[in-house]
Every structure is written in structure tokens, then in C-alpha cells.
């Protein structure tokens, strides 16, 4: 399961000299879902060679025709 860190925990988590497991474990809290956003992205994300900022850009949803 990936970890979503709070901005205030970035430095502690990424500090290579940190060896205090308790301090690092304190960063592993459930992330507030109200702060998350979901949106459709391009199918470019499915190709490793497309490693750029465009992969994270929101794209409009394709409208699927319905019979009713």
C-alpha cells in the first residue's frame, strides 16, 4: 500500500540520517480523504516512456452513448 504523507512530514520521512523508527512510524497516519481529488487522466500513464507532467493532467471524460 502506498503512503500519502502530509507536507509537514516530508522532511522527516526523507531525512537519510533518521534512524528513529518511532518518529518515522508517526508519519504513517491515514490521509484525510477530504484532501484527496480524483480525476480522469490520459491513457499516457500506461506507458513507461511517457514519464512527464502530462500524465498527471486532468482530461475530459469521454461521453459514452447510451441506448436510453
Beta strands, then each sheet from edge to edge (+ up, - down):
end
